[in-house]
Amino acid sequence: MPGECTVSFLIQGSLLAPPVPDVINAPPAKRNTKLIGDISELRVATALAEAGYIVSKPLGENARYDLVADDGERLLRVQVKTGRLRNSIVRYACFSSHAHRHGGMRPYFGEIDFLAVYCPETRNVYLLPESALVATTGHLRIGPTKNNMAKRIRWASEYELA
């Protein structure tokens, strides 16, 4: 009919659709380290509960440990870290970092009973006693060394929480 305006449903639908994001020219997404840490904490808490511990979480963010594991006789302070797999080695920090607040690195010696490491690439939790910690970055080997060295190697399988 003369004077009427018709709009096809195809055009009308595309006008209402959200724009397609430009993923090629978009800036890289910022890593959400808080979310990564929260996921690691949940994975460790689940593994500890499945291993028979009663798991509690301290109130607030100011404790030097993330979880409390009750084995029926003792309350054990557990600090959780996210490990990263590189060249058959799970690497993890044995310290807290307050560089963003000009505080530097602070190791956990004498302040925790266990360091629990969740590695997203292996999907495993590793539980290390405080005596196995170093002051900086720890390493757990997943696969054999290139030179077949076996002495003084910290094997991930020895610390895996089943």
Contact map, one row per residue, 1 for C-alpha under 8 A:
111100000000000000000000000000000000000000000000000000000000000000000000000000000000000000000000000000000000000000000000000000000000000000000000000000000000000000
111100000000000000000000000000000000000000000000000000000000000000000000000000000000000000000000000000000000000000000000000000000000000000000000000000000000000000
111110000000000000000000000000000000000000000000000000000000000000000000000000000000000000000000000000000000000000000000000000000000000000000000000000000000000000
111111000000000000000000000000000000000000000000000000000000000000000000000000000000000000000000000000000000000000000000000000000000000000000000000000000000000000
001111100000000000000000000000000000000000000000000000000000000000000000000000000000000000000000000000000000000000000000000000000000000000000000000000000000000000
000111110000000000000000000000000000000000000000000000000000000000000000000000000000000000000000000000000000000000000000000000000000000000000000000000000000000000
000011111011000000000000000000000000000000000000000000000000000000000000000000000000000000000000000000000000000000000000000000000000000000000000000000000000000000
000001111111000000000000000000000000000000000000000000000000000000000000000000000000000000000000000000000000000000000000000000000000000000000000000000000000000000
000000111111100000000000000000000000000000000000000000000000000000000000000000000000000000000000000000000000000000000000000000000000000000000000000000000000000000
000000011111110000000000000000000000000000000000000000000000000000000000000000000000000000000000000000000000000000000000000000000000000000000000000000000000000000
000000111111111000000000000000000000000000000000000000000000000000000000000000000000000000000000000000000000000000000000000000000000000000000000000000000000000000
000000111111111100000000000000000000000000000000000000000000000000000000000000000000000000000000000000000000000000000000000000000000000000000000000000000000000000
000000001111111110000000000000000000000000000000000000000000000000000000000000000000000000000000000000000000000000000000000000000000000000000000000000000000000000
000000000111111110000000000000000000000000000000000000000000000000000000000000000000000000000000000000000000000000000000000000000000000000000000000000000000000000
000000000011111110000000000000000000000000000000000000000000000000000000000000000000000000000000000000000000000000000000000000000000000000000000000000000000000000
000000000001111111000000000000000000000000000000000000000000000000000000000000000000000000000000000000000000000000000000000000000000000000000000000000000000000000
000000000000111111100000000000000000000000000000000000000000000000000000000000000000000000000000000000000000000000000000000000000000000000000000000000000000000000
000000000000000111110000000000000000000000000000000000000000000000000000000000000000000000000000000000000000000000000000000000000000000000000000000000000000000000
000000000000000011111000000000000000000000000000000000000000000000000000000000000000000000000000000000000000000000000000000000000000000000000000000000000000000000
000000000000000001111100000000000000000000000000000000000000000000000000000000000000000000000000000000000000000000000000000000000000000000000000000000000000000000
000000000000000000111110000000000000000000000000000000000000000000000000000000000000000000000000000000000000000000000000000000000000000000000000000000000000000000
000000000000000000011111110000000000000000000000000000000000000000000000000000000000000000000000000000000000000000000000000000000000000000000000000000000000000000
000000000000000000001111110000000000000000000000000000000000000000000000000000000000000000000000000000000000000000000000000000000000000000000000000000000000000000
000000000000000000000111110000000000000000000000000000000000000000000000000000000000000000000000000000000000000000000000000000000000000000000000000000000000000000
000000000000000000000111111000000000000000000000000000000000000000000000000000000000000000000000000000000000000000000000000000000000000000000000000000000000000000
000000000000000000000111111100000000000000000000000000000000000000000000000000000000000000000000000000000000000000000000000000000000000000000000000000000000000000
000000000000000000000000111110000000000000000000000000000000000000000000000000000000000000000000000000000000000000000000000000000000000000000000000000000000000000
000000000000000000000000011111000000000000000000000000000000000000000000000000000000000000000000000000000000000000000000000000000000000000000000000000000000000000
000000000000000000000000001111100000000000000000000000000000000000000000000000000000000000000000000000000000000000000000000000000000000000000000000000000000000000
000000000000000000000000000111110000000000000000000000000000000000000000000000000000000000000000000000000000000000000000000000000000000000000000000000000000000000
000000000000000000000000000011111000000000000000000000000000000000000000000000000000000000000000000000000000000000000000000000000000000000000000000000000000000000
000000000000000000000000000001111111000000000000000000000000000000000000000000000000000000000000000000000000000000000000000000000000000000000000000000000000000000
000000000000000000000000000000111111100000000000000000000000000000000000000000000000000000000000000000000000000000000000000000000000000000000000000000000000000000
000000000000000000000000000000011111110000000000000000000000000000000000000000000000000000000000000000000000000000000000000000000000000000000000000000000000000000
000000000000000000000000000000011111111000000000000000000000000000000000000000000000000000000000000000000000000000000000000000000000000000000000000000000000000000
000000000000000000000000000000011111111100000000000000000000000000000000000000000100000000000000000000000000000000000000000000000000000000000000000000000000000000
000000000000000000000000000000001111111110000000000000000000000000000000000000011100000000000000000000000000000000000000000000000000000000000000000000000000000000
000000000000000000000000000000000111111111000000000000000000000000000000000000000000000000000000000000000000000000000000000000000000000000000000000000000000000000
000000000000000000000000000000000011111111100000000000000000000000000000000000000000000000000000000000000000000000000000000000000000000000000000000000000000000000
000000000000000000000000000000000001111111110000000000000000000000000000000000011100000000000000000000000000000000001110000000000000000000000000000000000000000000
000000000000000000000000000000000000111111111000000000000000000001000000000000011000000000000000000000000000000000000100000000000000000000000000000000000000000000
000000000000000000000000000000000000011111111100000000000000000000000000000000000000000000000000000000000000000000000000000000000000000000000000000000000000000000
000000000000000000000000000000000000001111111110000000000000000000000000000000000000000000000000000000000000000000000100000010000000000000000000000000000000000000
000000000000000000000000000000000000000111111111000000000000000000000000000000010000000000000000000000000000000000011100000010000000000000000000000000000000000000
000000000000000000000000000000000000000011111111100000100000000000100000000000000000000000000000000000000000000000000000000000000000000000000000000000000000000000
000000000000000000000000000000000000000001111111110000000000000000000000000000000000000000000000000000000000000000000000000000000000000000000000000000000000000000
000000000000000000000000000000000000000000111111111000000000000000000000000000000000000000000000000000000000000000000000000010000000000000000000000000000000000011
000000000000000000000000000000000000000000011111111111100000000000001000000000000000000000000000000000000000000000000000000000000000000000000000000000000000000010
000000000000000000000000000000000000000000001111111111100000000000000000000000000000000000000000000000000000000000000000000000000000000000000000000000000000000000
000000000000000000000000000000000000000000000111111110000000000000000000000000000000000000000000000000000000000000000000000000000000000000000000000000000000000000
000000000000000000000000000000000000000000000011111110000000000000000000000000000000000000000000000000000000000000000000000000000000000000000000000000000000000011
000000000000000000000000000000000000000000000001111111000000000000000010000000000000000000000000000000000000000000000000000000000000000000000000000000000000000000
000000000000000000000000000000000000000000000001111111100000000000001111000000000000000000000000000000000000000000000000000000000000000000000000000000000000000000
000000000000000000000000000000000000000000000001100111110000000000001110000000000000000000000000000000000000000000000000000000000000000000000000000000000000000000
000000000000000000000000000000000000000000001001100011111000000000111100000000000000000000000000000000000000000000000000000000000000000000000000000000000000000000
000000000000000000000000000000000000000000000000000001111100000000111000000000000000000000000000000000000000000000000000000000000000000000000000000000000000000000
000000000000000000000000000000000000000000000000000000111110000001110000000000000000000000000000000000000000000000000000000000000000000000000000000000000000000000
000000000000000000000000000000000000000000000000000000011111101001110000000000000000000000000000000000000000000000000000000000000000000000000000000000000000000000
000000000000000000000000000000000000000000000000000000001111100000000000000000000000000000000000000000000000000000000000000000000000000000000000000000000000000000
000000000000000000000000000000000000000000000000000000000111111000000000000000000000000000000000000000000000000000000000000000000000000000000000000000000000000000
000000000000000000000000000000000000000000000000000000000111111000000000000000000000000000000000000000000000000000000000000000000000000000000000000000000000000000
000000000000000000000000000000000000000000000000000000000001111100000000000000000000000000000000000000000000000000000000000000000000000000000000000000000000000000
000000000000000000000000000000000000000000000000000000000101111111000000000000000000000000000000000000000000000000000000000000000000000000000000000000000000000000
000000000000000000000000000000000000000000000000000000000000011111000000000000100000000000000000000000000001001100000000000000000000000000000000000000000000000000
000000000000000000000000000000000000000000000000000000000000001111110000000011110000000000000000000000000000001100000000000000000000000000000000000000000000000000
000000000000000000000000000000000000000010000000000000001100001111110000000011110000000000000000000000000000000000000000000000000000000000000000000000000000000000
000000000000000000000000000000000000000000001000000000111100000011111000000011110000000000000000000000000000000000000000000000000000000000000000000000000000000000
000000000000000000000000000000000000000000000000000000111100000011111100001111000000000000000000000000000000000000000000000000000000000000000000000000000000000000
000000000000000000000000000000000000000000000001000011110000000000111110001111000000000000000000000000000000000000000000000000000000000000000000000000000000000000
000000000000000000000000000000000000000000000000000011100000000000011111111100000000000000000000000000000000000000000000000000000000000000000000000000000000000000
000000000000000000000000000000000000000000000000000111000000000000001111111100000000000000000000000000000000000000000000000000000000000000000000000000000000000000
000000000000000000000000000000000000000000000000000010000000000000000111111000000000000000000000000000000000000000000000000000000000000000000000000000000000000000
000000000000000000000000000000000000000000000000000000000000000000000111111000000000000000000000000000000000000000000000000000000000000000000000000000000000000000
000000000000000000000000000000000000000000000000000000000000000000000111111100000000000000000000000000000000000000000000000000000000000000000000000000000000000000
000000000000000000000000000000000000000000000000000000000000000000011111111110000000000000000000000000000000000000000000000000000000000000000000000000000000000000
000000000000000000000000000000000000000000000000000000000000000000011110011111000000000000000000000000000000000111000000000000000000000000000000000000000000000000
000000000000000000000000000000000000000000000000000000000000000011111000001111100000000000000000000000000000001111000000000000000000000000000000000000000000000000
000000000000000000000000000000000000000000000000000000000000000011111000000111110000000000000000000000000000000111110000000000000000000000000000000000000000000000
000000000000000000000000000000000000000000000000000000000000000111100000000011111000000000000000000000000000000101110000000000000000000000000000000000000000000000
000000000000000000000000000000000000100110010000000000000000000011100000000001111100000000000000000000000000000000111100000000000000000000000000000000000000000000
000000000000000000000000000000000000100110000000000000000000000000000000000000111110000000011000000000000000000000111100000000000000000000000000000000000000000000
000000000000000000000000000000000001100100000000000000000000000000000000000000011111000000010000000000000000000000001111000000000000000000000000000000000000000000
000000000000000000000000000000000000000000000000000000000000000000000000000000001111100001111000000000000000000000001111000000000000000000000000000000000000000000
000000000000000000000000000000000000000000000000000000000000000000000000000000000111110011110000000000000000000000000011100000000000000000000000000000000000000000
000000000000000000000000000000000000000000000000000000000000000000000000000000000011111111100000000000000000000000000010110000000000000000000000000000000000000000
000000000000000000000000000000000000000000000000000000000000000000000000000000000001111111100000000000000000000000000000000000000000000000000000000000000000000000
000000000000000000000000000000000000000000000000000000000000000000000000000000000000111110000000000000000000000000000000000000000000000000000000000000000000000000
000000000000000000000000000000000000000000000000000000000000000000000000000000000000111111000000000000000000000000000000000000000000000000001111000000000000000000
000000000000000000000000000000000000000000000000000000000000000000000000000000000001111111100000000000000000000000000000000000000000000000111110000000000000000000
000000000000000000000000000000000000000000000000000000000000000000000000000000000011110111110000000000000000000000000010000000000000000000111100000000000001000000
000000000000000000000000000000000000000000000000000000000000000000000000000000000011110011111000000000000000000000000000000000000000000011110000000000000000000000
000000000000000000000000000000000000000000000000000000000000000000000000000000001111000001111100000000000000000000001000000000000000000011100000000000000000000000
000000000000000000000000000000000000000000000000000000000000000000000000000000001010000000111111000000000000000000000000000000000000000111000000000000000000000000
000000000000000000000000000000000000000000000000000000000000000000000000000000000000000000011111000000000011000000100000000000000000111111000000000000000000000000
000000000000000000000000000000000000000000000000000000000000000000000000000000000000000000001111100000001111000000000000000000000000001110000000000000000000000000
000000000000000000000000000000000000000000000000000000000000000000000000000000000000000000001111110000001111000000000000000000000000000000000000000000000000000000
000000000000000000000000000000000000000000000000000000000000000000000000000000000000000000000011111100111100000000000000000000000000000000000000000000000000000000
000000000000000000000000000000000000000000000000000000000000000000000000000000000000000000000001111111111000000000000000000000000000000000000000000000000000000000
000000000000000000000000000000000000000000000000000000000000000000000000000000000000000000000000111111111000000000000000000000000000000000000000000000000000000000
000000000000000000000000000000000000000000000000000000000000000000000000000000000000000000000000111111100000000000000000000000000000000000000000000000000000000000
000000000000000000000000000000000000000000000000000000000000000000000000000000000000000000000000011111100000000000000000000000000000000000000000000000000000000000
000000000000000000000000000000000000000000000000000000000000000000000000000000000000000000000000011111110000000000000000000000000000000000000000000000000000000000
000000000000000000000000000000000000000000000000000000000000000000000000000000000000000000000000111111111000000000000000000000000000000000000000000000000000000000
000000000000000000000000000000000000000000000000000000000000000000000000000000000000000000000000111001111100000000000000000000000000000000000000000000000000000000
000000000000000000000000000000000000000000000000000000000000000000000000000000000000000000000011111000111110000000000000000000000000000000000000000000000000000000
000000000000000000000000000000000000000000000000000000000000000000000000000000000000000000000011100000011111000000000000000000000000000000000000000000000000000000
000000000000000000000000000000000000000000000000000000000000000000000000000000000000000000000111000000001111100000000000000000000000001100000000000000000000000000
000000000000000000000000000000000000000000000000000000000000000100000000000000000000000000000111000000000111111100000000000000000000001000000000000000000000000000
000000000000000000000000000000000000000000000000000000000000000000000000000000000000000000000000000000000011111100000000000000000100100000000000000000000000000000
000000000000000000000000000000000000000000000000000000000000000000000000000000000000000000000000000000000001111110000000000000000100000000000000000000000000000000
000000000000000000000000000000000000000000000000000000000000000110000000000010000000000000000000000000000001111110000000000000000000000000000000000000000000000000
000000000000000000000000000000000000000000000000000000000000000110000000000111100000000000000000000000000001111111100000000000000100000000000000000000000000000000
000000000000000000000000000000000000000000000000000000000000000000000000000111000000000000000000000000000000011111100000000000001100000000000000000000000000000000
000000000000000000000000000000000000000000000000000000000000000000000000000111100000000000000000000000000000000111110000000000111100000000000000000000000000000000
000000000000000000000000000000000000000000000000000000000000000000000000000001111000000000000100000000000000000111111000000000111100100000000000000000000000000000
000000000000000000000000000000000000000000010000000000000000000000000000000001111000000000000000000000000000000001111100000011110000000000000000000000000000000000
000000000000000000000000000000000000000100010000000000000000000000000000000000011110000000010000000000000000000000111110000011100000000000000000000000000000000000
000000000000000000000000000000000000000110110000000000000000000000000000000000011110000000000000000000000000000000011111001111000000000000000000000000000000000000
000000000000000000000000000000000000000100000000000000000000000000000000000000000111100001000000000000000000000000001111111110000000000000000000000000000000000000
000000000000000000000000000000000000000000000000000000000000000000000000000000000111000000000000000000000000000000000111111100000000000000000000000000000000000000
000000000000000000000000000000000000000000000000000000000000000000000000000000000001100000000000000000000000000000000011111000000000000000000000000000000000000000
000000000000000000000000000000000000000000000000000000000000000000000000000000000000100000000000000000000000000000000011111100000000000000000000000000000000000000
000000000000000000000000000000000000000000000000000000000000000000000000000000000000000000000000000000000000000000000111111110000000000000000000000000000000000000
000000000000000000000000000000000000000000000000000000000000000000000000000000000000000000000000000000000000000000000111011111000000000000000000000000000000000110
000000000000000000000000000000000000000000110010000000000000000000000000000000000000000000000000000000000000000000011110001111100000000000000000000000000000000110
000000000000000000000000000000000000000000000000000000000000000000000000000000000000000000000000000000000000000000011100000111110000000000000000000000000001001110
000000000000000000000000000000000000000000000000000000000000000000000000000000000000000000000000000000000000000001111000000011111000000000000000000000000000001110
000000000000000000000000000000000000000000000000000000000000000000000000000000000000000000000000000000000000000001110000000001111101100000000000000000000000001000
000000000000000000000000000000000000000000000000000000000000000000000000000000000000000000000000000000000000000011100000000000111111100000000000000000000000000000
000000000000000000000000000000000000000000000000000000000000000000000000000000000000000000000000000000000000110111100000000000011111100000000000000000000000000000
000000000000000000000000000000000000000000000000000000000000000000000000000000000000000000000000000000000000000000000000000000001111100000000000000000000000000000
000000000000000000000000000000000000000000000000000000000000000000000000000000000000000000000000000000000000000000000000000000011111110000000000000000000000000000
000000000000000000000000000000000000000000000000000000000000000000000000000000000000000000000100000000000000100000100000000000011111111001000000000000000000000000
000000000000000000000000000000000000000000000000000000000000000000000000000000000000000000000100000000000000000000000000000000000001111111000000000000000000000000
000000000000000000000000000000000000000000000000000000000000000000000000000000000000000000000110000000000011000000000000000000000000111110000000000000000000000000
000000000000000000000000000000000000000000000000000000000000000000000000000000000000000000001110000000000010000000000000000000000000011111000000000000000000000000
000000000000000000000000000000000000000000000000000000000000000000000000000000000000000000111110000000000000000000000000000000000000011111100000000000000000000000
000000000000000000000000000000000000000000000000000000000000000000000000000000000000000000111100000000000000000000000000000000000000110111110000000000000000000000
000000000000000000000000000000000000000000000000000000000000000000000000000000000000000011110000000000000000000000000000000000000000000011111000000000000100000000
000000000000000000000000000000000000000000000000000000000000000000000000000000000000000011100000000000000000000000000000000000000000000001111100000000001111000000
000000000000000000000000000000000000000000000000000000000000000000000000000000000000000111000000000000000000000000000000000000000000000000111111000000001111000000
000000000000000000000000000000000000000000000000000000000000000000000000000000000000000111000000000000000000000000000000000000000000000000011111000000000011100000
000000000000000000000000000000000000000000000000000000000000000000000000000000000000000110000000000000000000000000000000000000000000000000001111100000000000000000
000000000000000000000000000000000000000000000000000000000000000000000000000000000000000100000000000000000000000000000000000000000000000000001111110110000000000000
000000000000000000000000000000000000000000000000000000000000000000000000000000000000000000000000000000000000000000000000000000000000000000000011111111000000000000
000000000000000000000000000000000000000000000000000000000000000000000000000000000000000000000000000000000000000000000000000000000000000000000001111110000000000000
000000000000000000000000000000000000000000000000000000000000000000000000000000000000000000000000000000000000000000000000000000000000000000000000111110000000000000
000000000000000000000000000000000000000000000000000000000000000000000000000000000000000000000000000000000000000000000000000000000000000000000001111111000000000000
000000000000000000000000000000000000000000000000000000000000000000000000000000000000000000000000000000000000000000000000000000000000000000000001111111101000000000
000000000000000000000000000000000000000000000000000000000000000000000000000000000000000000000000000000000000000000000000000000000000000000000000100111111000000000
000000000000000000000000000000000000000000000000000000000000000000000000000000000000000000000000000000000000000000000000000000000000000000000000000011111000000000
000000000000000000000000000000000000000000000000000000000000000000000000000000000000000000000000000000000000000000000000000000000000000000000000000001111100000000
000000000000000000000000000000000000000000000000000000000000000000000000000000000000000000000000000000000000000000000000000000000000000000011000000011111110000000
000000000000000000000000000000000000000000000000000000000000000000000000000000000000000000000000000000000000000000000000000000000000000000111000000000011111010000
000000000000000000000000000000000000000000000000000000000000000000000000000000000000000000000000000000000000000000000000000000000000000000011100000000001111111000
000000000000000000000000000000000000000000000000000000000000000000000000000000000000000001000000000000000000000000000000000001000000000000011100000000000111111100
000000000000000000000000000000000000000000000000000000000000000000000000000000000000000000000000000000000000000000000000000000000000000000000100000000000011111100
000000000000000000000000000000000000000000000000000000000000000000000000000000000000000000000000000000000000000000000000000000000000000000000000000000000111111100
000000000000000000000000000000000000000000000000000000000000000000000000000000000000000000000000000000000000000000000000000001110000000000000000000000000011111110
000000000000000000000000000000000000000000000000000000000000000000000000000000000000000000000000000000000000000000000000000111100000000000000000000000000001111111
000000000000000000000000000000000000000000000011001000000000000000000000000000000000000000000000000000000000000000000000000111100000000000000000000000000000001111
000000000000000000000000000000000000000000000010001000000000000000000000000000000000000000000000000000000000000000000000000000000000000000000000000000000000000111
